[in-house]
Amino acid sequence: MAALAATLREHRLVGLDTAVFIYHIEGSPRFAGPAGIVFAELNRGTFQGLTSVLTLMELAVKPLQLGRQDIADEYEVVLAAYPHLRVVPLDRGTARRAAELRASSRLRPADVFQVAACLQHRATAFVTNDRDLRRVTGLQVILLEDFVAG
């Protein structure tokens, strides 16, 4: 896990994919450890974190399907209050960048919006577990899978 912390320390601004939040919040047996390292380093201010409003949507879906508005509301509060984390809106520039990424990489719309938002704000790394995102150039894609003891 020290390797993950060291990798994160190489960056000032790091994008976080929704999966990282889910692994951390739900205590994923396989990925809670590396996700916890990401949030511990973020909490220390080792880097500034960035995610788009899509993360809020993706986090809220399951609780809302289960009729748990309270949990969806709690996720929104946590995202808004997390130290050293910015939740950025999606705008016209981000949409254009996402279209360019989708055209060149054939990634899913939600994925390209997340990455495009990070690129728009000049993040130099993106933490995810989606191997397909390695097709994106312009930032280092950090896969949590690479830091799980196997």
CYANA upper distance limits for C-alpha pairs under 8 A (distance plus 0.5 A):
  1 MET  CA      5 ALA  CA      7.13
  1 MET  CA     33 GLY  CA      8.46
  1 MET  CA     34 PRO  CA      7.07
  1 MET  CA     37 ILE  CA      7.71
  1 MET  CA    147 PHE  CA      6.80
  1 MET  CA    148 VAL  CA      8.33
  2 ALA  CA      6 ALA  CA      6.64
  3 ALA  CA      7 THR  CA      6.61
  3 ALA  CA    147 PHE  CA      7.95
  4 LEU  CA      8 LEU  CA      6.73
  4 LEU  CA     34 PRO  CA      7.88
  4 LEU  CA     37 ILE  CA      7.90
  4 LEU  CA     38 VAL  CA      8.31
  4 LEU  CA    147 PHE  CA      6.93
  5 ALA  CA      9 ARG  CA      6.72
  5 ALA  CA     37 ILE  CA      7.10
  5 ALA  CA     38 VAL  CA      7.65
  5 ALA  CA     41 GLU  CA      7.35
  6 ALA  CA     10 GLU  CA      7.27
  7 THR  CA     11 HIS  CA      8.17
  8 LEU  CA     14 VAL  CA      8.18
  8 LEU  CA     38 VAL  CA      8.15
  8 LEU  CA     41 GLU  CA      8.22
  8 LEU  CA     46 THR  CA      8.18
  8 LEU  CA     47 PHE  CA      7.70
  9 ARG  CA     46 THR  CA      6.54
  9 ARG  CA     47 PHE  CA      7.19
 11 HIS  CA     47 PHE  CA      6.85
 11 HIS  CA    124 THR  CA      6.85
 11 HIS  CA    125 ALA  CA      7.36
 12 ARG  CA     46 THR  CA      8.04
 12 ARG  CA     47 PHE  CA      5.23
 12 ARG  CA     48 GLN  CA      6.48
 12 ARG  CA    123 ALA  CA      8.14
 12 ARG  CA    124 THR  CA      8.06
 13 LEU  CA     47 PHE  CA      6.17
 13 LEU  CA     48 GLN  CA      5.28
 13 LEU  CA     49 GLY  CA      6.34
 13 LEU  CA     50 LEU  CA      7.53
 13 LEU  CA    122 ARG  CA      7.83
 13 LEU  CA    123 ALA  CA      5.21
 13 LEU  CA    124 THR  CA      6.66
 13 LEU  CA    125 ALA  CA      7.57
 14 VAL  CA     47 PHE  CA      7.25
 14 VAL  CA     48 GLN  CA      6.74
 14 VAL  CA     49 GLY  CA      5.53
 14 VAL  CA     50 LEU  CA      6.53
 14 VAL  CA    118 CYS  CA      8.25
 14 VAL  CA    123 ALA  CA      5.78
 14 VAL  CA    124 THR  CA      6.67
 14 VAL  CA    125 ALA  CA      5.36
 14 VAL  CA    126 PHE  CA      6.07
 14 VAL  CA    127 VAL  CA      7.71
 15 GLY  CA     49 GLY  CA      6.28
 15 GLY  CA     50 LEU  CA      5.10
 15 GLY  CA     51 THR  CA      6.13
 15 GLY  CA    115 VAL  CA      8.02
 15 GLY  CA    118 CYS  CA      6.05
 15 GLY  CA    123 ALA  CA      6.64
 15 GLY  CA    124 THR  CA      8.40
 15 GLY  CA    125 ALA  CA      6.54
 15 GLY  CA    126 PHE  CA      4.84
 15 GLY  CA    127 VAL  CA      6.62
 16 LEU  CA     20 VAL  CA      7.08
 16 LEU  CA     21 PHE  CA      8.44
 16 LEU  CA     49 GLY  CA      7.18
 16 LEU  CA     50 LEU  CA      6.50
 16 LEU  CA     51 THR  CA      5.86
 16 LEU  CA    126 PHE  CA      6.26
 16 LEU  CA    127 VAL  CA      5.53
 16 LEU  CA    128 THR  CA      7.13
 17 ASP  CA     21 PHE  CA      7.88
 17 ASP  CA     51 THR  CA      7.23
 17 ASP  CA     55 THR  CA      7.78
 17 ASP  CA    114 GLN  CA      7.40
 17 ASP  CA    126 PHE  CA      7.67
 17 ASP  CA    127 VAL  CA      6.50
 17 ASP  CA    128 THR  CA      5.65
 18 THR  CA     22 ILE  CA      6.90
 18 THR  CA     51 THR  CA      8.43
 18 THR  CA     55 THR  CA      5.60
 18 THR  CA     58 GLU  CA      7.40
 18 THR  CA     59 LEU  CA      7.67
 18 THR  CA    128 THR  CA      8.26
 19 ALA  CA     23 TYR  CA      6.57
 19 ALA  CA    128 THR  CA      6.97
 19 ALA  CA    129 ASN  CA      7.53
 20 VAL  CA     24 HIS  CA      6.77
 20 VAL  CA     35 ALA  CA      6.13
 20 VAL  CA    127 VAL  CA      7.75
 20 VAL  CA    128 THR  CA      6.80
 20 VAL  CA    129 ASN  CA      8.25
 21 PHE  CA     25 ILE  CA      6.44
 21 PHE  CA     35 ALA  CA      7.95
 22 ILE  CA     26 GLU  CA      6.22
 22 ILE  CA     27 GLY  CA      8.36
 22 ILE  CA     28 SER  CA      8.34
 22 ILE  CA     59 LEU  CA      7.71
 23 TYR  CA     27 GLY  CA      6.04
 23 TYR  CA     28 SER  CA      5.32
 23 TYR  CA     31 PHE  CA      6.35
 23 TYR  CA     32 ALA  CA      5.69
 23 TYR  CA     35 ALA  CA      6.79
 24 HIS  CA     28 SER  CA      7.34
 24 HIS  CA     31 PHE  CA      8.22
 24 HIS  CA     32 ALA  CA      5.62
 24 HIS  CA     35 ALA  CA      5.94
 24 HIS  CA     36 GLY  CA      6.46
 26 GLU  CA     32 ALA  CA      8.42
 27 GLY  CA     31 PHE  CA      8.19
 27 GLY  CA     32 ALA  CA      5.54
 28 SER  CA     32 ALA  CA      5.33
 30 ARG  CA    148 VAL  CA      7.85
 31 PHE  CA     35 ALA  CA      6.57
 31 PHE  CA    144 LEU  CA      7.50
 31 PHE  CA    145 GLU  CA      8.03
 31 PHE  CA    148 VAL  CA      7.66
 32 ALA  CA     36 GLY  CA      6.24
 33 GLY  CA     37 ILE  CA      6.96
 33 GLY  CA    148 VAL  CA      8.48
 34 PRO  CA     38 VAL  CA      6.94
 34 PRO  CA    144 LEU  CA      6.63
 34 PRO  CA    147 PHE  CA      7.09
 34 PRO  CA    148 VAL  CA      7.51
 35 ALA  CA     39 PHE  CA      6.91
 35 ALA  CA    144 LEU  CA      7.75
 36 GLY  CA     40 ALA  CA      6.47
 37 ILE  CA     41 GLU  CA      6.61
 38 VAL  CA     42 LEU  CA      6.64
 39 PHE  CA     43 ASN  CA      6.38
 40 ALA  CA     44 ARG  CA      6.77
 41 GLU  CA     45 GLY  CA      6.86
 41 GLU  CA     46 THR  CA      5.86
 41 GLU  CA     47 PHE  CA      7.59
 42 LEU  CA     46 THR  CA      6.34
 42 LEU  CA     47 PHE  CA      6.30
 42 LEU  CA     48 GLN  CA      7.01
 42 LEU  CA     49 GLY  CA      7.04
 42 LEU  CA     83 PRO  CA      7.94
 42 LEU  CA     84 HIS  CA      6.80
 42 LEU  CA     85 LEU  CA      8.09
 43 ASN  CA     82 TYR  CA      8.35
 43 ASN  CA     83 PRO  CA      6.40
 43 ASN  CA     84 HIS  CA      7.14
 45 GLY  CA     83 PRO  CA      8.34
 45 GLY  CA     84 HIS  CA      6.62
 47 PHE  CA     84 HIS  CA      8.01
 48 GLN  CA     84 HIS  CA      5.59
 48 GLN  CA     85 LEU  CA      6.55
 48 GLN  CA     86 ARG  CA      8.33
 49 GLY  CA     84 HIS  CA      6.44
 49 GLY  CA     85 LEU  CA      4.94
 49 GLY  CA     86 ARG  CA      6.69
 50 LEU  CA     85 LEU  CA      6.09
 50 LEU  CA     86 ARG  CA      5.40
 50 LEU  CA     87 VAL  CA      6.49
 50 LEU  CA     88 VAL  CA      7.71
 50 LEU  CA    118 CYS  CA      7.18
 50 LEU  CA    123 ALA  CA      8.23
 51 THR  CA     55 THR  CA      7.18
 51 THR  CA     85 LEU  CA      8.12
 51 THR  CA     86 ARG  CA      6.94
 51 THR  CA     87 VAL  CA      5.54
 51 THR  CA     88 VAL  CA      6.77
 51 THR  CA    114 GLN  CA      7.37
 51 THR  CA    117 ALA  CA      7.98
 51 THR  CA    118 CYS  CA      7.49
 52 SER  CA     56 LEU  CA      8.34
 52 SER  CA     87 VAL  CA      5.61
 52 SER  CA     88 VAL  CA      5.17
 52 SER  CA     89 PRO  CA      6.40
 52 SER  CA     90 LEU  CA      7.38
 52 SER  CA    113 PHE  CA      8.48
 52 SER  CA    114 GLN  CA      6.45
 52 SER  CA    117 ALA  CA      6.82
 52 SER  CA    118 CYS  CA      8.31
 53 VAL  CA     57 MET  CA      7.25
 53 VAL  CA     87 VAL  CA      6.38
 53 VAL  CA     88 VAL  CA      6.43
 53 VAL  CA     89 PRO  CA      6.08
 53 VAL  CA     90 LEU  CA      7.58
 54 LEU  CA     58 GLU  CA      6.59
 54 LEU  CA    110 ALA  CA      7.86
 54 LEU  CA    113 PHE  CA      8.45
 54 LEU  CA    114 GLN  CA      7.60
 55 THR  CA     59 LEU  CA      6.46
 56 LEU  CA     60 ALA  CA      6.56
 56 LEU  CA     75 TYR  CA      7.72
 56 LEU  CA     76 GLU  CA      6.86
 56 LEU  CA     79 LEU  CA      8.09
 57 MET  CA     61 VAL  CA      6.83
 59 LEU  CA     63 PRO  CA      8.35
 59 LEU  CA     72 ALA  CA      7.80
 59 LEU  CA     75 TYR  CA      7.54
 60 ALA  CA     64 LEU  CA      6.58
 60 ALA  CA     71 ILE  CA      8.21
 60 ALA  CA     72 ALA  CA      5.19
 60 ALA  CA     73 ASP  CA      8.44
 60 ALA  CA     75 TYR  CA      7.59
 61 VAL  CA     65 GLN  CA      6.62
 61 VAL  CA     72 ALA  CA      8.28
 62 LYS  CA     66 LEU  CA      6.80
 63 PRO  CA     67 GLY  CA      6.75
 63 PRO  CA     68 ARG  CA      5.33
 63 PRO  CA     69 GLN  CA      7.04
 63 PRO  CA     71 ILE  CA      6.55
 63 PRO  CA     72 ALA  CA      6.23
 64 LEU  CA     68 ARG  CA      5.80
 64 LEU  CA     69 GLN  CA      6.16
 64 LEU  CA     72 ALA  CA      7.05
 68 ARG  CA     72 ALA  CA      7.15
 69 GLN  CA     73 ASP  CA      6.56
 70 ASP  CA     74 GLU  CA      6.64
 71 ILE  CA     75 TYR  CA      6.74
 72 ALA  CA     76 GLU  CA      7.03
 73 ASP  CA     77 VAL  CA      6.92
 74 GLU  CA     78 VAL  CA      6.64
 75 TYR  CA     79 LEU  CA      6.64
 76 GLU  CA     80 ALA  CA      6.69
 77 VAL  CA     81 ALA  CA      6.58
 78 VAL  CA     82 TYR  CA      6.31
 79 LEU  CA     85 LEU  CA      8.12
 79 LEU  CA     87 VAL  CA      7.72
 80 ALA  CA     85 LEU  CA      8.46
 80 ALA  CA     86 ARG  CA      8.21
 80 ALA  CA     87 VAL  CA      7.66
 88 VAL  CA    117 ALA  CA      7.85
 89 PRO  CA    117 ALA  CA      8.49
 90 LEU  CA     94 THR  CA      6.31
 90 LEU  CA     95 ALA  CA      7.52
 90 LEU  CA    113 PHE  CA      8.21
 90 LEU  CA    117 ALA  CA      7.29
 91 ASP  CA     95 ALA  CA      6.68
 92 ARG  CA     96 ARG  CA      6.75
 93 GLY  CA     97 ARG  CA      6.73
 93 GLY  CA    120 GLN  CA      8.18
 94 THR  CA     98 ALA  CA      6.49
 94 THR  CA    113 PHE  CA      7.46
 94 THR  CA    116 ALA  CA      6.18
 94 THR  CA    117 ALA  CA      6.11
 94 THR  CA    120 GLN  CA      6.98
 95 ALA  CA     99 ALA  CA      6.66
 95 ALA  CA    113 PHE  CA      7.44
 95 ALA  CA    116 ALA  CA      8.16
 96 ARG  CA    100 GLU  CA      6.86
 97 ARG  CA    101 LEU  CA      6.75
 97 ARG  CA    116 ALA  CA      6.05
 97 ARG  CA    120 GLN  CA      8.29
 98 ALA  CA    102 ARG  CA      6.51
 98 ALA  CA    109 PRO  CA      8.04
 98 ALA  CA    112 VAL  CA      5.57
 98 ALA  CA    113 PHE  CA      5.70
 98 ALA  CA    115 VAL  CA      8.12
 98 ALA  CA    116 ALA  CA      5.66
 99 ALA  CA    103 ALA  CA      6.54
 99 ALA  CA    112 VAL  CA      8.24
100 GLU  CA    104 SER  CA      6.79
101 LEU  CA    105 SER  CA      6.26
101 LEU  CA    106 ARG  CA      8.00
101 LEU  CA    107 LEU  CA      8.11
101 LEU  CA    112 VAL  CA      6.69
101 LEU  CA    116 ALA  CA      7.99
101 LEU  CA    136 VAL  CA      7.82
102 ARG  CA    106 ARG  CA      5.28
102 ARG  CA    107 LEU  CA      5.91
102 ARG  CA    108 ARG  CA      7.66
102 ARG  CA    109 PRO  CA      7.54
102 ARG  CA    112 VAL  CA      6.72
105 SER  CA    135 ARG  CA      6.75
105 SER  CA    136 VAL  CA      7.39
107 LEU  CA    111 ASP  CA      7.05
107 LEU  CA    112 VAL  CA      6.84
107 LEU  CA    132 ASP  CA      7.83
107 LEU  CA    133 LEU  CA      8.00
108 ARG  CA    112 VAL  CA      6.86
109 PRO  CA    113 PHE  CA      6.63
110 ALA  CA    114 GLN  CA      6.81
111 ASP  CA    115 VAL  CA      6.82
111 ASP  CA    133 LEU  CA      8.28
112 VAL  CA    116 ALA  CA      6.23
113 PHE  CA    117 ALA  CA      6.53
114 GLN  CA    118 CYS  CA      7.01
115 VAL  CA    119 LEU  CA      6.67
115 VAL  CA    126 PHE  CA      7.83
116 ALA  CA    120 GLN  CA      6.48
117 ALA  CA    121 HIS  CA      6.90
118 CYS  CA    122 ARG  CA      6.72
118 CYS  CA    123 ALA  CA      5.72
118 CYS  CA    126 PHE  CA      8.09
119 LEU  CA    123 ALA  CA      6.09
119 LEU  CA    124 THR  CA      8.10
119 LEU  CA    138 GLY  CA      8.00
119 LEU  CA    139 LEU  CA      8.03
123 ALA  CA    139 LEU  CA      7.55
124 THR  CA    138 GLY  CA      7.87
124 THR  CA    139 LEU  CA      5.15
124 THR  CA    140 GLN  CA      6.66
125 ALA  CA    139 LEU  CA      5.47
125 ALA  CA    140 GLN  CA      4.88
125 ALA  CA    141 VAL  CA      6.20
125 ALA  CA    142 ILE  CA      7.35
126 PHE  CA    139 LEU  CA      7.41
126 PHE  CA    140 GLN  CA      6.71
126 PHE  CA    141 VAL  CA      5.40
126 PHE  CA    142 ILE  CA      6.39
127 VAL  CA    141 VAL  CA      6.60
127 VAL  CA    142 ILE  CA      5.23
127 VAL  CA    143 LEU  CA      6.53
127 VAL  CA    144 LEU  CA      7.62
128 THR  CA    141 VAL  CA      7.71
128 THR  CA    142 ILE  CA      6.73
128 THR  CA    143 LEU  CA      5.73
128 THR  CA    144 LEU  CA      6.85
129 ASN  CA    142 ILE  CA      8.23
129 ASN  CA    143 LEU  CA      5.26
129 ASN  CA    144 LEU  CA      5.96
129 ASN  CA    145 GLU  CA      6.72
130 ASP  CA    134 ARG  CA      8.44
130 ASP  CA    143 LEU  CA      7.47
131 ARG  CA    143 LEU  CA      7.46
133 LEU  CA    141 VAL  CA      7.37
134 ARG  CA    141 VAL  CA      6.29
136 VAL  CA    141 VAL  CA      8.44
142 ILE  CA    146 ASP  CA      8.45
143 LEU  CA    147 PHE  CA      8.05
144 LEU  CA    148 VAL  CA      7.36
